[in-house]
Amino acid sequence: MNTKIRAGVLALAIAMTTTGTAASATAAEPGDAKVVAALDAVAKPLASTSPRGGLRDLDAFGAMVGDATVVGVGEATHSTAEFYTLNHRLFRYLVTEKGFTTFARELSWSTGVRLNDYVLNGAGDPRRILHDEVKGPYDLFDNQEFLGLITWMRSYNATHHDKVQFMGADLLYPGDVLFDKVLGYVAEHHPDLTPEFTKLYEGLRPTTPNAGAYMGIALSQPLATRQDNARRATEALKLLQRQQAGGEDYRWAVQHARALSQTFTDFAFDQATAEGRRQAQEYRDTALADNVVWWNRTTGHKIQVSGLNAHISYTPIDTMFVPSPMGGILRGRLGDRFVTVGTSFDQGGYNFLIDKGECPAGSRPAERPMACKGSVPAAGAEYNEYVLDQVRHRDFILDTRTAPRPARVWLARARATRLIGGGFWSPEQATEVALGRSFDVVIHLHKVKAARLLP
């Protein structure tokens, strides 16, 4: 990937996955001992973040989930090992104890289609799929811990009648498989429309198998070109919708066409401006929620959806996520059938992307070019993580809705909190989060390490 394209993709990764709001320093409050005691009274110990071994300690988590049909599980960083293995462990529990059948991820719809074909049918190589499509803004997701979840899902399906499935809920890459599926459906059921669809999609297919390179090329096109691309992709969707055919094949073909329309519409915002980037993020989170709700209602599956805390939150904890992130939209659509889980940590490692040069001071090279490993020291007194780490359990699960009053008052106030997406993090990038207003459940980890990026 050339330098200009790489820079464009990196800018998209950082703009869409890191915070832009500096938090004011708030000293530890008087009465924090009462807050810690109140948190202690209800915090449930988490025995492990490893997906292997028993799951009985997660029964408390199951009670917090209740009858929800969609559970959002956030991550405080995009590339920390424990947040991937924790998601894996929680999904295993929800599958075996709560009847969940779909794992959704902040990944493009086309990536989900390819990974689901592997999970269900053993088609393709998950490493190849990750290396092709988990690139650009998703580059840090291409790691050993995430691969472990995918291969477990395939192993589970090999021995169980009720299959688990993988869903990509996001929109940033219009993979070749989507064009094939839409045009294949049209050729079989409406062959007279094939020339029109072919013309509408002309020039929109990826020109390289590398998703990151394609996104860089797409975003470097003139704004007018990107807007025309969006118009054509959306017209193809509307043309298919006008056929009003029935059956499962038709519903999925329409959704694949919708995913293509979403991608090119997102690219059509003027992301050279702050307002354009904000509009693109607002559109993106709405599309994330739309896709999760569509899957839930179309398949009837219970879904665990994972992504950065800023996506999963009920409230906008980043200026890029205004007026409402995916979690808030899902709450509005699903009500009590949606439960959201935020994660935090006191200290440890993460991976991040760089555009050029060497890793910043205090970090070191990661397993692949243009990626580094960073570390975060123990939280200072102004952070939410500082108080959470005083709870007697090393790692724990907390229901913010049922905590005693001193804890609920503390949880309702916004304080400095770490939110680390695709870039290097420094304390000046801390964002203010009211944990009780943003999440139903908080899972706090004492110490974490960087994910193992696949070379």
C-alpha positions as a Markdown table, in Angstrom:
| # | Residue | x | y | z |
|---|---|---|---|---|
| 1 | Met | 0.0 | 0.0 | 0.0 |
| 2 | Asn | 1.5 | 3.4 | -0.9 |
| 3 | Thr | 2.1 | 6.1 | 1.7 |
| 4 | Lys | -0.8 | 8.3 | 0.6 |
| 5 | Ile | -3.4 | 5.4 | 0.7 |
| 6 | Arg | -2.0 | 4.1 | 4.0 |
| 7 | Ala | -2.3 | 7.6 | 5.5 |
| 8 | Gly | -5.9 | 7.8 | 4.4 |
| 9 | Val | -6.9 | 4.5 | 5.9 |
| 10 | Leu | -5.0 | 5.2 | 9.1 |
| 11 | Ala | -6.8 | 8.5 | 9.4 |
| 12 | Leu | -10.1 | 6.7 | 9.0 |
| 13 | Ala | -9.1 | 4.2 | 11.6 |
| 14 | Ile | -8.2 | 6.8 | 14.2 |
| 15 | Ala | -11.0 | 9.1 | 13.4 |
| 16 | Met | -13.6 | 6.4 | 13.7 |
| 17 | Thr | -12.2 | 4.4 | 16.6 |
| 18 | Thr | -10.5 | 6.8 | 19.0 |
| 19 | Thr | -11.7 | 9.5 | 21.3 |
| 20 | Gly | -11.7 | 13.2 | 20.5 |
| 21 | Thr | -12.8 | 14.6 | 23.9 |
| 22 | Ala | -10.2 | 15.5 | 26.5 |
| 23 | Ala | -11.4 | 14.9 | 30.0 |
| 24 | Ser | -10.9 | 17.3 | 32.8 |
| 25 | Ala | -9.0 | 16.1 | 35.8 |
| 26 | Thr | -11.3 | 15.3 | 38.7 |
| 27 | Ala | -9.7 | 14.6 | 42.0 |
| 28 | Ala | -10.8 | 11.5 | 43.9 |
| 29 | Glu | -14.0 | 12.4 | 45.7 |
| 30 | Pro | -14.5 | 12.5 | 49.5 |
| 31 | Gly | -16.4 | 9.4 | 50.5 |
| 32 | Asp | -14.8 | 7.1 | 47.9 |
| 33 | Ala | -14.4 | 4.6 | 50.7 |
| 34 | Lys | -18.2 | 4.4 | 50.9 |
| 35 | Val | -18.3 | 4.0 | 47.2 |
| 36 | Val | -15.8 | 1.2 | 47.2 |
| 37 | Ala | -17.7 | -0.5 | 50.0 |
| 38 | Ala | -20.9 | -0.3 | 48.0 |
| 39 | Leu | -19.2 | -1.6 | 44.9 |
| 40 | Asp | -17.7 | -4.4 | 47.0 |
| 41 | Ala | -21.1 | -5.5 | 48.2 |
| 42 | Val | -22.4 | -6.3 | 44.8 |
| 43 | Ala | -19.4 | -6.9 | 42.5 |
| 44 | Lys | -19.3 | -10.6 | 41.4 |
| 45 | Pro | -15.8 | -12.1 | 40.9 |
| 46 | Leu | -14.8 | -13.1 | 37.5 |
| 47 | Ala | -12.7 | -16.3 | 37.7 |
| 48 | Ser | -11.0 | -15.9 | 34.4 |
| 49 | Thr | -11.0 | -14.2 | 31.0 |
| 50 | Ser | -9.9 | -17.5 | 29.3 |
| 51 | Pro | -12.6 | -19.2 | 27.3 |
| 52 | Arg | -11.3 | -22.6 | 28.4 |
| 53 | Gly | -12.5 | -24.2 | 31.6 |
| 54 | Gly | -15.7 | -23.9 | 33.7 |
| 55 | Leu | -18.3 | -21.2 | 33.3 |
| 56 | Arg | -20.2 | -21.4 | 36.6 |
| 57 | Asp | -18.8 | -18.0 | 37.8 |
| 58 | Leu | -20.7 | -16.4 | 34.9 |
| 59 | Asp | -24.1 | -17.4 | 36.3 |
| 60 | Ala | -24.2 | -13.9 | 37.9 |
| 61 | Phe | -23.6 | -12.5 | 34.4 |
| 62 | Gly | -26.5 | -14.6 | 33.1 |
| 63 | Ala | -28.8 | -13.2 | 35.8 |
| 64 | Met | -27.8 | -9.6 | 34.7 |
| 65 | Val | -28.5 | -10.5 | 31.1 |
| 66 | Gly | -32.0 | -11.8 | 32.0 |
| 67 | Asp | -34.3 | -12.2 | 29.0 |
| 68 | Ala | -32.3 | -10.0 | 26.7 |
| 69 | Thr | -32.1 | -11.2 | 23.1 |
| 70 | Val | -29.2 | -8.9 | 22.1 |
| 71 | Val | -26.2 | -8.3 | 24.4 |
| 72 | Gly | -23.6 | -5.7 | 23.5 |
| 73 | Val | -20.1 | -6.3 | 24.9 |
| 74 | Gly | -17.7 | -3.4 | 24.6 |
| 75 | Glu | -13.9 | -3.3 | 24.7 |
| 76 | Ala | -11.9 | -0.5 | 26.3 |
| 77 | Thr | -9.2 | -1.0 | 23.6 |
| 78 | His | -9.4 | -2.5 | 20.1 |
| 79 | Ser | -6.3 | -4.7 | 20.5 |
| 80 | Thr | -6.0 | -6.1 | 24.0 |
| 81 | Ala | -5.9 | -9.9 | 24.4 |
| 82 | Glu | -8.3 | -10.2 | 27.3 |
| 83 | Phe | -11.1 | -8.3 | 25.7 |
| 84 | Tyr | -11.1 | -10.8 | 22.8 |
| 85 | Thr | -10.9 | -13.8 | 25.1 |
| 86 | Leu | -13.5 | -12.4 | 27.5 |
| 87 | Asn | -15.9 | -11.9 | 24.5 |
| 88 | His | -15.2 | -15.5 | 23.6 |
| 89 | Arg | -15.9 | -16.7 | 27.1 |
| 90 | Leu | -19.1 | -14.7 | 27.5 |
| 91 | Phe | -20.3 | -16.0 | 24.1 |
| 92 | Arg | -19.7 | -19.6 | 25.1 |
| 93 | Tyr | -21.8 | -19.0 | 28.2 |
| 94 | Leu | -24.6 | -17.3 | 26.4 |
| 95 | Val | -24.7 | -20.1 | 23.8 |
| 96 | Thr | -24.8 | -23.0 | 26.3 |
| 97 | Glu | -26.9 | -21.3 | 29.0 |
| 98 | Lys | -29.0 | -18.7 | 27.3 |
| 99 | Gly | -29.6 | -20.1 | 23.8 |
| 100 | Phe | -27.6 | -17.4 | 21.9 |
| 101 | Thr | -26.6 | -18.4 | 18.4 |
| 102 | Thr | -25.0 | -15.4 | 16.7 |
| 103 | Phe | -21.8 | -13.6 | 17.4 |
| 104 | Ala | -21.7 | -10.2 | 15.7 |
| 105 | Arg | -18.6 | -8.0 | 15.5 |
| 106 | Glu | -17.7 | -4.4 | 14.4 |
| 107 | Leu | -16.6 | -5.8 | 11.0 |
| 108 | Ser | -17.9 | -5.3 | 7.5 |
| 109 | Trp | -21.0 | -7.2 | 6.4 |
| 110 | Ser | -19.0 | -8.9 | 3.6 |
| 111 | Thr | -16.4 | -10.1 | 6.1 |
| 112 | Gly | -19.2 | -11.6 | 8.2 |
| 113 | Val | -20.6 | -13.4 | 5.1 |
| 114 | Arg | -17.3 | -15.0 | 4.4 |
| 115 | Leu | -16.5 | -16.0 | 8.0 |
| 116 | Asn | -20.0 | -17.3 | 8.5 |
| 117 | Asp | -19.6 | -19.6 | 5.5 |
| 118 | Tyr | -16.5 | -21.0 | 7.2 |
| 119 | Val | -18.2 | -21.3 | 10.6 |
| 120 | Leu | -21.2 | -23.1 | 9.1 |
| 121 | Asn | -19.7 | -25.0 | 6.3 |
| 122 | Gly | -16.0 | -25.0 | 6.7 |
| 123 | Ala | -15.6 | -23.0 | 3.5 |
| 124 | Gly | -12.4 | -21.1 | 3.1 |
| 125 | Asp | -9.5 | -20.4 | 5.4 |
| 126 | Pro | -10.2 | -18.0 | 8.3 |
| 127 | Arg | -6.7 | -16.8 | 8.3 |
| 128 | Arg | -6.9 | -15.8 | 4.7 |
| 129 | Ile | -10.2 | -14.1 | 5.3 |
| 130 | Leu | -8.8 | -12.1 | 8.2 |
| 131 | His | -5.7 | -11.2 | 6.1 |
| 132 | Asp | -7.8 | -10.1 | 3.2 |
| 133 | Glu | -10.7 | -8.2 | 4.8 |
| 134 | Val | -9.7 | -7.4 | 8.4 |
| 135 | Lys | -7.5 | -4.5 | 7.2 |
| 136 | Gly | -7.5 | -0.7 | 7.2 |
| 137 | Pro | -9.6 | 0.5 | 10.2 |
| 138 | Tyr | -10.0 | -3.2 | 11.3 |
| 139 | Asp | -6.3 | -4.0 | 11.1 |
| 140 | Leu | -5.9 | -4.6 | 14.8 |
| 141 | Phe | -8.7 | -7.2 | 14.8 |
| 142 | Asp | -6.5 | -9.6 | 12.8 |
| 143 | Asn | -5.1 | -11.4 | 15.9 |
| 144 | Gln | -4.7 | -14.8 | 17.4 |
| 145 | Glu | -7.3 | -14.3 | 20.1 |
| 146 | Phe | -10.0 | -13.4 | 17.6 |
| 147 | Leu | -9.1 | -16.3 | 15.4 |
| 148 | Gly | -9.5 | -18.6 | 18.4 |
| 149 | Leu | -13.2 | -17.6 | 18.7 |
| 150 | Ile | -13.8 | -18.2 | 15.0 |
| 151 | Thr | -12.2 | -21.7 | 15.0 |
| 152 | Trp | -14.1 | -22.6 | 18.2 |
| 153 | Met | -17.4 | -21.7 | 16.5 |
| 154 | Arg | -16.5 | -24.0 | 13.6 |
| 155 | Ser | -15.6 | -26.8 | 16.1 |
| 156 | Tyr | -18.8 | -26.3 | 18.0 |
| 157 | Asn | -20.9 | -26.5 | 14.8 |
| 158 | Ala | -19.2 | -29.8 | 13.9 |
| 159 | Thr | -20.6 | -31.5 | 17.0 |
| 160 | His | -23.9 | -29.7 | 17.6 |
| 161 | His | -27.3 | -29.6 | 15.8 |
| 162 | Asp | -28.1 | -26.0 | 16.7 |
| 163 | Lys | -25.5 | -24.1 | 14.8 |
| 164 | Val | -23.8 | -20.8 | 15.9 |
| 165 | Gln | -23.3 | -18.1 | 13.3 |
| 166 | Phe | -21.0 | -15.1 | 12.7 |
| 167 | Met | -22.2 | -11.7 | 11.6 |
| 168 | Gly | -20.3 | -8.6 | 10.5 |
| 169 | Ala | -22.5 | -5.7 | 11.5 |
| 170 | Asp | -20.4 | -2.9 | 10.0 |
| 171 | Leu | -20.1 | -1.2 | 6.6 |
| 172 | Leu | -16.5 | 0.0 | 5.8 |
| 173 | Tyr | -15.7 | -2.6 | 3.1 |
| 174 | Pro | -17.9 | -3.7 | 0.2 |
| 175 | Gly | -16.5 | -7.2 | -0.3 |
| 176 | Asp | -16.6 | -8.9 | -3.7 |
| 177 | Val | -18.9 | -11.6 | -2.3 |
| 178 | Leu | -21.8 | -9.1 | -1.9 |
| 179 | Phe | -21.8 | -8.2 | -5.6 |
| 180 | Asp | -21.7 | -11.9 | -6.5 |
| 181 | Lys | -24.7 | -12.7 | -4.2 |
| 182 | Val | -26.8 | -9.8 | -5.4 |
| 183 | Leu | -26.0 | -10.3 | -9.1 |
| 184 | Gly | -26.4 | -14.1 | -8.7 |
| 185 | Tyr | -29.9 | -13.6 | -7.2 |
| 186 | Val | -30.9 | -11.2 | -10.0 |
| 187 | Ala | -29.6 | -13.5 | -12.7 |
| 188 | Glu | -31.6 | -16.4 | -11.4 |
| 189 | His | -34.9 | -14.7 | -10.5 |
| 190 | His | -34.9 | -11.5 | -12.6 |
| 191 | Pro | -32.6 | -12.1 | -15.5 |
| 192 | Asp | -34.1 | -9.2 | -17.5 |
| 193 | Leu | -32.7 | -6.8 | -14.9 |
| 194 | Thr | -29.2 | -8.1 | -15.0 |
| 195 | Pro | -27.9 | -5.5 | -17.5 |
| 196 | Glu | -29.3 | -2.7 | -15.3 |
| 197 | Phe | -27.8 | -4.0 | -12.1 |
| 198 | Thr | -24.5 | -4.6 | -13.9 |
| 199 | Lys | -24.4 | -1.0 | -15.0 |
| 200 | Leu | -25.3 | 0.3 | -11.6 |
| 201 | Tyr | -22.5 | -1.6 | -10.0 |
| 202 | Glu | -19.9 | -0.9 | -12.7 |
| 203 | Gly | -16.6 | 0.3 | -11.1 |
| 204 | Leu | -17.8 | -0.3 | -7.6 |
| 205 | Arg | -16.2 | -3.8 | -7.0 |
| 206 | Pro | -13.0 | -3.8 | -5.1 |
| 207 | Thr | -10.0 | -3.5 | -7.3 |
| 208 | Thr | -7.7 | -5.3 | -4.9 |
| 209 | Pro | -8.2 | -8.3 | -2.5 |
| 210 | Asn | -6.7 | -6.1 | 0.3 |
| 211 | Ala | -9.6 | -4.3 | 2.1 |
| 212 | Gly | -7.3 | -1.7 | 3.6 |
| 213 | Ala | -5.8 | -0.8 | 0.2 |
| 214 | Tyr | -9.3 | -0.6 | -1.4 |
| 215 | Met | -10.6 | 1.7 | 1.3 |
| 216 | Gly | -7.7 | 4.0 | 0.9 |
| 217 | Ile | -8.3 | 4.2 | -2.9 |
| 218 | Ala | -12.1 | 4.7 | -2.4 |
| 219 | Leu | -11.7 | 7.5 | 0.0 |
| 220 | Ser | -9.1 | 9.2 | -2.2 |
| 221 | Gln | -11.6 | 9.6 | -5.0 |
| 222 | Pro | -13.2 | 13.1 | -5.6 |
| 223 | Leu | -16.2 | 13.7 | -3.4 |
| 224 | Ala | -18.5 | 14.0 | -6.5 |
| 225 | Thr | -17.4 | 10.5 | -7.6 |
| 226 | Arg | -18.0 | 9.0 | -4.2 |
| 227 | Gln | -21.5 | 10.6 | -4.1 |
| 228 | Asp | -22.3 | 9.2 | -7.5 |
| 229 | Asn | -21.1 | 5.8 | -6.3 |
| 230 | Ala | -23.5 | 6.1 | -3.4 |
| 231 | Arg | -26.4 | 7.1 | -5.7 |
| 232 | Arg | -25.8 | 4.1 | -7.9 |
| 233 | Ala | -25.5 | 1.6 | -5.0 |
| 234 | Thr | -28.6 | 2.9 | -3.4 |
| 235 | Glu | -30.5 | 2.8 | -6.7 |
| 236 | Ala | -29.6 | -0.8 | -7.1 |
| 237 | Leu | -31.0 | -1.5 | -3.6 |
| 238 | Lys | -34.3 | 0.4 | -4.4 |
| 239 | Leu | -34.6 | -1.5 | -7.7 |
| 240 | Leu | -34.3 | -4.8 | -5.9 |
| 241 | Gln | -36.8 | -3.7 | -3.2 |
| 242 | Arg | -39.3 | -2.8 | -5.9 |
| 243 | Gln | -39.5 | -6.5 | -7.0 |
| 244 | Gln | -41.3 | -7.3 | -3.8 |
| 245 | Ala | -40.5 | -11.0 | -4.1 |
| 246 | Gly | -41.0 | -13.3 | -1.2 |
| 247 | Gly | -38.8 | -16.0 | 0.3 |
| 248 | Glu | -35.6 | -16.2 | 2.3 |
| 249 | Asp | -33.3 | -15.8 | -0.8 |
| 250 | Tyr | -34.9 | -12.5 | -1.6 |
| 251 | Arg | -34.7 | -11.1 | 1.9 |
| 252 | Trp | -31.0 | -11.9 | 2.0 |
| 253 | Ala | -30.3 | -10.5 | -1.4 |
| 254 | Val | -31.9 | -7.2 | -0.4 |
| 255 | Gln | -29.8 | -7.1 | 2.8 |
| 256 | His | -26.6 | -7.7 | 0.8 |
| 257 | Ala | -27.6 | -4.9 | -1.5 |
| 258 | Arg | -28.4 | -2.7 | 1.5 |
| 259 | Ala | -24.9 | -3.4 | 2.9 |
| 260 | Leu | -23.4 | -2.2 | -0.4 |
| 261 | Ser | -25.6 | 1.0 | -0.3 |
| 262 | Gln | -24.5 | 1.6 | 3.3 |
| 263 | Thr | -20.8 | 1.4 | 2.5 |
| 264 | Phe | -20.9 | 3.8 | -0.5 |
| 265 | Thr | -23.2 | 6.2 | 1.4 |
| 266 | Asp | -20.7 | 6.3 | 4.3 |
| 267 | Phe | -17.9 | 7.0 | 1.8 |
| 268 | Ala | -19.9 | 9.9 | 0.3 |
| 269 | Phe | -19.7 | 12.1 | 3.4 |
| 270 | Asp | -17.0 | 14.8 | 3.1 |
| 271 | Gln | -14.6 | 13.3 | 5.5 |
| 272 | Ala | -12.0 | 16.0 | 4.9 |
| 273 | Thr | -14.0 | 18.1 | 7.4 |
| 274 | Ala | -14.8 | 17.5 | 11.0 |
| 275 | Glu | -18.5 | 17.8 | 10.4 |
| 276 | Gly | -18.3 | 15.3 | 7.6 |
| 277 | Arg | -16.5 | 12.8 | 9.7 |
| 278 | Arg | -19.1 | 13.2 | 12.5 |
| 279 | Gln | -21.9 | 12.7 | 10.0 |
| 280 | Ala | -20.2 | 9.6 | 8.7 |
| 281 | Gln | -19.8 | 8.2 | 12.2 |
| 282 | Glu | -23.5 | 8.9 | 13.0 |
| 283 | Tyr | -24.5 | 7.2 | 9.8 |
| 284 | Arg | -22.2 | 4.3 | 10.6 |
| 285 | Asp | -23.6 | 3.6 | 14.1 |
| 286 | Thr | -27.1 | 3.8 | 12.8 |
| 287 | Ala | -26.2 | 1.2 | 10.1 |
| 288 | Leu | -24.6 | -1.0 | 12.8 |
| 289 | Ala | -27.8 | -0.9 | 14.8 |
| 290 | Asp | -30.0 | -1.4 | 11.7 |
| 291 | Asn | -28.0 | -4.5 | 10.7 |
| 292 | Val | -28.2 | -6.1 | 14.2 |
| 293 | Val | -31.9 | -5.5 | 14.4 |
| 294 | Trp | -32.5 | -6.9 | 10.9 |
| 295 | Trp | -30.6 | -10.1 | 11.8 |
| 296 | Asn | -32.4 | -10.5 | 15.1 |
| 297 | Arg | -35.8 | -10.1 | 13.6 |
| 298 | Thr | -35.1 | -12.0 | 10.4 |
| 299 | Thr | -33.4 | -15.1 | 11.9 |
| 300 | Gly | -34.9 | -14.9 | 15.4 |
| 301 | His | -31.4 | -15.5 | 16.8 |
| 302 | Lys | -30.2 | -14.1 | 20.0 |
| 303 | Ile | -27.0 | -12.0 | 19.3 |
| 304 | Gln | -23.9 | -11.0 | 21.2 |
| 305 | Val | -22.4 | -8.0 | 19.5 |
| 306 | Ser | -18.9 | -6.7 | 20.2 |
| 307 | Gly | -17.2 | -3.5 | 19.5 |
| 308 | Leu | -15.4 | -0.5 | 21.0 |
| 309 | Asn | -17.1 | 0.8 | 24.2 |
| 310 | Ala | -18.0 | 4.0 | 22.3 |
| 311 | His | -20.2 | 2.0 | 19.9 |
| 312 | Ile | -21.8 | -0.2 | 22.6 |
| 313 | Ser | -22.6 | 2.7 | 25.0 |
| 314 | Tyr | -26.1 | 4.1 | 25.5 |
| 315 | Thr | -24.7 | 7.6 | 25.7 |
| 316 | Pro | -22.3 | 9.4 | 23.4 |
| 317 | Ile | -18.9 | 9.2 | 25.2 |
| 318 | Asp | -17.0 | 10.6 | 22.2 |
| 319 | Thr | -17.8 | 13.7 | 20.1 |
| 320 | Met | -17.7 | 11.5 | 17.0 |
| 321 | Phe | -20.7 | 9.5 | 18.4 |
| 322 | Val | -23.4 | 12.2 | 18.5 |
| 323 | Pro | -26.3 | 12.1 | 18.9 |
| 324 | Ser | -26.4 | 8.5 | 19.8 |
| 325 | Pro | -24.1 | 5.5 | 19.4 |
| 326 | Met | -25.2 | 2.0 | 18.3 |
| 327 | Gly | -26.0 | 1.0 | 21.9 |
| 328 | Gly | -28.4 | 3.9 | 22.4 |
| 329 | Ile | -30.1 | 3.2 | 19.1 |
| 330 | Leu | -30.4 | -0.5 | 19.9 |
| 331 | Arg | -32.0 | 0.4 | 23.3 |
| 332 | Gly | -34.5 | 2.6 | 21.5 |
| 333 | Arg | -35.4 | -0.1 | 19.1 |
| 334 | Leu | -35.3 | -3.2 | 21.4 |
| 335 | Gly | -36.0 | -1.8 | 24.8 |
| 336 | Asp | -35.3 | -4.2 | 27.7 |
| 337 | Arg | -34.4 | -6.9 | 25.1 |
| 338 | Phe | -31.0 | -5.1 | 24.8 |
| 339 | Val | -28.4 | -5.1 | 27.5 |
| 340 | Thr | -25.1 | -3.4 | 27.2 |
| 341 | Val | -21.8 | -4.3 | 28.9 |
| 342 | Gly | -18.8 | -1.9 | 29.1 |
| 343 | Thr | -15.3 | -3.0 | 30.0 |
| 344 | Ser | -12.4 | -1.3 | 31.8 |
| 345 | Phe | -8.9 | -2.0 | 33.0 |
| 346 | Asp | -6.4 | -0.5 | 35.4 |
| 347 | Gln | -3.1 | -1.2 | 33.6 |
| 348 | Gly | -1.6 | -3.1 | 30.8 |
| 349 | Gly | -0.9 | -3.4 | 27.1 |
| 350 | Tyr | -2.5 | -2.8 | 23.7 |
| 351 | Asn | -1.6 | -2.5 | 20.0 |
| 352 | Phe | -1.9 | 0.6 | 17.9 |
| 353 | Leu | -1.3 | 1.7 | 14.3 |
| 354 | Ile | 1.3 | 4.2 | 13.0 |
| 355 | Asp | 1.4 | 5.9 | 9.6 |
| 356 | Lys | 5.2 | 6.1 | 9.2 |
| 357 | Gly | 8.4 | 6.3 | 11.2 |
| 358 | Glu | 9.3 | 4.5 | 14.4 |
| 359 | Cys | 7.1 | 3.6 | 17.3 |
| 360 | Pro | 6.6 | 6.5 | 19.8 |
| 361 | Ala | 8.7 | 6.7 | 23.0 |
| 362 | Gly | 7.5 | 4.2 | 25.5 |
| 363 | Ser | 6.2 | 1.7 | 22.9 |
| 364 | Arg | 7.8 | -1.0 | 20.8 |
| 365 | Pro | 7.2 | -2.7 | 17.4 |
| 366 | Ala | 4.4 | -5.2 | 17.2 |
| 367 | Glu | 4.3 | -8.4 | 15.1 |
| 368 | Arg | 3.7 | -6.6 | 11.8 |
| 369 | Pro | 4.8 | -3.5 | 10.1 |
| 370 | Met | 3.2 | -0.2 | 11.0 |
| 371 | Ala | 1.9 | -1.5 | 14.3 |
| 372 | Cys | 3.3 | -0.9 | 17.8 |
| 373 | Lys | 2.7 | -2.2 | 21.3 |
| 374 | Gly | 1.9 | 0.4 | 23.9 |
| 375 | Ser | 1.3 | 0.2 | 27.7 |
| 376 | Val | -0.8 | 2.1 | 30.1 |
| 377 | Pro | 0.2 | 2.6 | 33.8 |
| 378 | Ala | -2.2 | 2.2 | 36.7 |
| 379 | Ala | -5.0 | 4.8 | 36.6 |
| 380 | Gly | -4.7 | 8.0 | 38.5 |
| 381 | Ala | -7.1 | 9.2 | 41.1 |
| 382 | Glu | -9.2 | 11.2 | 38.6 |
| 383 | Tyr | -10.2 | 8.0 | 36.6 |
| 384 | Asn | -13.1 | 5.7 | 37.0 |
| 385 | Glu | -10.7 | 2.9 | 36.7 |
| 386 | Tyr | -8.9 | 4.0 | 39.9 |
| 387 | Val | -11.9 | 3.5 | 42.1 |
| 388 | Leu | -13.0 | 0.3 | 40.3 |
| 389 | Asp | -9.6 | -1.2 | 40.9 |
| 390 | Gln | -10.0 | -0.8 | 44.7 |
| 391 | Val | -12.8 | -3.4 | 44.7 |
| 392 | Arg | -11.5 | -6.5 | 46.5 |
| 393 | His | -11.8 | -8.8 | 43.5 |
| 394 | Arg | -9.0 | -8.7 | 41.0 |
| 395 | Asp | -11.5 | -8.9 | 38.1 |
| 396 | Phe | -15.2 | -8.6 | 38.5 |
| 397 | Ile | -18.7 | -8.0 | 37.0 |
| 398 | Leu | -20.9 | -5.2 | 38.3 |
| 399 | Asp | -24.6 | -4.6 | 37.5 |
| 400 | Thr | -24.8 | -0.8 | 37.5 |
| 401 | Arg | -28.6 | -0.9 | 37.7 |
| 402 | Thr | -28.8 | -2.6 | 41.1 |
| 403 | Ala | -25.8 | -1.2 | 42.9 |
| 404 | Pro | -26.4 | 0.4 | 46.3 |
| 405 | Arg | -27.1 | 4.1 | 46.4 |
| 406 | Pro | -23.6 | 5.4 | 47.1 |
| 407 | Ala | -22.3 | 3.4 | 44.1 |
| 408 | Arg | -25.2 | 4.5 | 41.8 |
| 409 | Val | -24.5 | 8.1 | 42.6 |
| 410 | Trp | -20.8 | 7.6 | 41.8 |
| 411 | Leu | -21.7 | 5.7 | 38.6 |
| 412 | Ala | -24.0 | 8.5 | 37.4 |
| 413 | Arg | -21.2 | 11.1 | 37.3 |
| 414 | Ala | -18.9 | 11.5 | 34.3 |
| 415 | Arg | -15.1 | 11.1 | 35.0 |
| 416 | Ala | -12.0 | 10.5 | 33.0 |
| 417 | Thr | -12.0 | 7.0 | 31.4 |
| 418 | Arg | -9.7 | 5.2 | 29.0 |
| 419 | Leu | -11.0 | 4.5 | 25.5 |
| 420 | Ile | -8.3 | 3.3 | 23.1 |
| 421 | Gly | -9.2 | 2.6 | 19.4 |
| 422 | Gly | -6.7 | 2.3 | 16.6 |
| 423 | Gly | -4.1 | 4.9 | 17.6 |
| 424 | Phe | -1.5 | 5.7 | 20.3 |
| 425 | Trp | -3.1 | 6.8 | 23.6 |
| 426 | Ser | -2.0 | 9.5 | 26.0 |
| 427 | Pro | -3.8 | 10.8 | 29.1 |
| 428 | Glu | -4.8 | 13.9 | 27.2 |
| 429 | Gln | -7.1 | 11.7 | 25.1 |
| 430 | Ala | -9.1 | 10.5 | 28.1 |
| 431 | Thr | -12.8 | 10.8 | 27.7 |
| 432 | Glu | -15.4 | 11.5 | 30.4 |
| 433 | Val | -17.8 | 8.6 | 31.0 |
| 434 | Ala | -20.7 | 8.2 | 33.4 |
| 435 | Leu | -20.5 | 4.4 | 33.7 |
| 436 | Gly | -24.0 | 4.0 | 35.1 |
| 437 | Arg | -25.6 | 6.0 | 32.3 |
| 438 | Ser | -23.6 | 4.3 | 29.6 |
| 439 | Phe | -23.7 | 0.6 | 30.5 |
| 440 | Asp | -26.1 | -1.8 | 32.3 |
| 441 | Val | -23.1 | -3.9 | 33.3 |
| 442 | Val | -19.4 | -3.1 | 33.8 |
| 443 | Ile | -16.6 | -5.8 | 33.7 |
| 444 | His | -13.4 | -4.5 | 35.2 |
| 445 | Leu | -10.0 | -6.2 | 34.7 |
| 446 | His | -7.0 | -5.4 | 36.8 |
| 447 | Lys | -4.2 | -6.1 | 34.3 |
| 448 | Val | -4.2 | -6.8 | 30.6 |
| 449 | Lys | -1.7 | -7.4 | 27.7 |
| 450 | Ala | -1.6 | -6.6 | 24.0 |
| 451 | Ala | -3.3 | -9.0 | 21.6 |
| 452 | Arg | -1.1 | -11.3 | 19.5 |
| 453 | Leu | -1.3 | -9.8 | 16.0 |
| 454 | Leu | -1.2 | -12.4 | 13.3 |
| 455 | Pro | 2.0 | -11.8 | 11.2 |
